[in-house]
Amino acid sequence: RKFTARNFKYAMDVINKIGVIAERENHHFDFHLANCREVEVIIFTHKLGGITENDFKLASMIDVECVPIEYSSKWLDNQNSEVQNFLKR
């Protein structure tokens, strides 16, 4: 998942929330923060070299537990309407 947060503080808030979930689930993955607010979360099972059912469960937990995410309004405007509706829930 890749998105641009509203600002650095919101990017770090999301990363920290996701980190708590990863620690709780004992499932660690890659985070990338670039340009102070561009966040990328790459979830896959390193040990197996691919995506597993647990990765999908973890992604779902993140979607549920890390809302609302303060997205950059410019970034959000560039997403299609289906994505915008999903992200605004």
ABEGO torsion letter per residue (X at the ends): XBBBBABAAAAAAAAAAAAAAAAAAGBBBBBBBBGGABBBBBBBBAAAGBBBAAAAAAAAAAAAAAOBBBBBAAAAAABBAAAAAAAAX
